[in-house]
């Protein structure tokens, strides 16, 4: 594949812009400056640098982000910054999308990708992927609240009670709640229907993939094969 096309596929701009980067001497492959934008290069496993920043060719982008509060999962946010502002410009330019959404005030594990099939599979409620949330509540948590969430609560416009896949009290005003449906504002609505109120919400796990302890708030990371394999594990722990 021509190097200018490789750069374009990785989000470095239009072909014209990528050609200009190459001709300006800003692109190198394993230490060798590339000056011919039409040079053919095997993309698989390619390591290259643009303006001194190292990159690896990836046909598709699979990312995790430790979402902070105050960011919207939208390309056209209404009141806050978009989460895409937290990504390097080439990744944002690749048209990566959020895999499902977190409210602007919800923090934690967020997946992003430019693979449409991946986004569809992991966004679909039909797959019943367990998602684990750490919930801070306004009022104290008791056994009755946990039992009610496990038995199912009635939500407006839902034909049947919505049942938590798992629920554990973790503090006087906190619990760990696992849901599988992915409905709009589901955790907040479930807790409200059970007679309490969510004051803070953090997603700690999707499938078998937990938010890494060493991934700081606002930081992102590639999903490697091991992480993708964990994601596919059906059980939430």
N, C-alpha and C positions, 0 to 999 in steps of 0.2 A: 504494500500500500504506500502511496506517496506520503512523504512526511508531512506535507501541508494538510492532507486529508486526515492523517492521524491526529494532528493537533486540533483540527476542527472537531473531530469526533469526541475529543476529550474536553471540549468546552473552552478552547482558547480563542474563539471568535470565528468570524467568517473565513472562507478560504483566502480572501484577499488580506484579511488581518493576519492570518497565520503565515502567509507568504511574506508579509512585511516583517514579522518577528524573525523569520529565518534569515532573510536578507540583511537584517540589522545585526546578525551575529549573536542573537540572544538564545538560540536553541543548540543544545549539544546532546550527543548520544554517547554515553559512557566516556565522557571527557573530551570527545571530539566535536568541535564546532561544525555544525551542518550549515552549508551555504547554498545548497541546491534544494529548493522547495519541492522539486519533482523527484527527488531521490526515492527509490523504492526501498522500503524497510519492512521486515517481518514484524507485525505488531505484537504477536503473542509474547508475553513476558518482557516486553521492551521497557528498558529504563532510560529515561531521558530527563533533561532539565530545561526549564524555560526561565530565562533571566536569573539563573543561579538556583532556582527552586527545583528540587528533585521530584519526579513523578514516575509512576509505573502505569503502563497502558492497561486499561480495564475496559473490556467490551461493554459491560454493564456496571453501573454503580450501585453498591449496596452499602448503606451507611447506618450507623446508630448515632444518636445525638442525645446528650443530657440536656433536655429542654429546661430553660429557666422560666420563671414566671414573667409575664409581661410581653410574651411573644405569641403571635398568631400563626397557626398552621395554614397559611393562605398566601397565594401569590399577590392577592389584592387585599391586604389587611385594611380594616376599617379604623381601628383605634390604636394599634400598637405596631411594633416592628414585626416584619415577617421572620419566621425561623430561618429562612434561607439567607438572611443577612449574617448568620453565624457561620456560614460555610465559605470556603475560598471561592473566589469569583468563578473559576473554571467549573466547579461543581454546580454552582447555582446556574451557570449558563447551560449546563447539560440538561436542564429541565427536570431535575430530580423532583419528585413529589413526595409528600408525606404519606406514609402507609397508615391510614386512619388519622384521626386528629386528637389533639389534646387541647382543652380550653386554654385561653391565654393565662389563666391563673393556676393551671395545673402544671406540675413539673415532672421530670423523670424521663424514662426511656421512650424515645421516638425513633422509628425506623423511617428511612427515606431511600428512594430508588428511582431510576429511570427505566426500569424494566416493568412494562405494563402488566405482564402476566403475574409477576411477583406481587405487585401492588394489589391486583385484583384478588389473588388467593389469600393474602394476609390481611386484607381489609374486609373480606366477606364474613358476615356473621354466620353463614352456613357452615363454615369450617369449625366453628365453636372453639376458637383458640382461647385458652385461658389467659387472662390478663390480671395481674396482681397489683392492687393499689394499697398504699399506706394512707389511711384516712384519719385526719384530725377532726374531731367533732366539737360542736358548741356545748353540748350537754354530756354528762357522764354516760359511759357505755355500761350496760349491764347484760346479764345472761338473757333477759327477755328480748332485748334488741337484737342480739346475735341470733337467737332462735327464730325471731320473726324474719330476719333476712335470709336465713337458711330455709325457712318454710315457704317463703315467697311473699312479695308485696304487690299490691295493685298499683299500676301506673296508668295515668291518663292515656287514652288511645291505644292501650295494649289489651288484646282480647283475653289474655291469660296472665296469672300472676308471674312475676319475674323472680326467679330463684337464684340466690348466690351459689356459685359452685363450691365456695369455701368461705368461712368467716371466722376470724379469731380476734378476741380482744387482746390488744397489745399494751394498753395503758388505761388510765382512768378515763381519758377522753380520746382514745385512739383505737383503731382496729385495722386488721389486714383483711381486705375483701377481694375475692376472686370472682370475676364475671366472665362470661363467654359470649354474650350476645353482641356487644358493641353498639348498643343503642345510644341515641342522642342524650348527653348528660346523664348517662345511666346511673353511675354511682351516686351522684348528687340527688337524683330523683328517688333512688331506692332508699337512701338514708333518710330523706325527708318523709317518704311514705311510711317509714318505720317510727317516725316521731322524733327525729333528731335533725341535725343540720351539719353539713360539711363545712368546715372552716379552712381546711387545707387538704390538698390531694396530690399524691405523688405516685406515678406508675413505676414500680420496681422490677417488673418482670413481664415478658411476653413469651408464652409457650414455656420452653425450658431455658430461655435466655434471660439472665438477670443483668441489670444495669451494673457495669463494673465499678468497684469501689474506687478505682484510680482514674475514672473518667470524670473530670471536674465539671461543674455546672457551666453550660455554654460550650463545652468542647464536643467534638465529633470524632468518629473513628470508623475506618473501613470494617465491614463485616467480613471476616475471613471464613474459610471453609468450616473451621471448628465452631465459630459463632453461628453460622447458618445451620449447622447440624444441631446445635443446642436449641435453636429457635424451633426446629421441627419436632422436638420432644413434646409429647402431648400432655404430660403431667406438670402441673405447677406445684412447687414445693413450698 
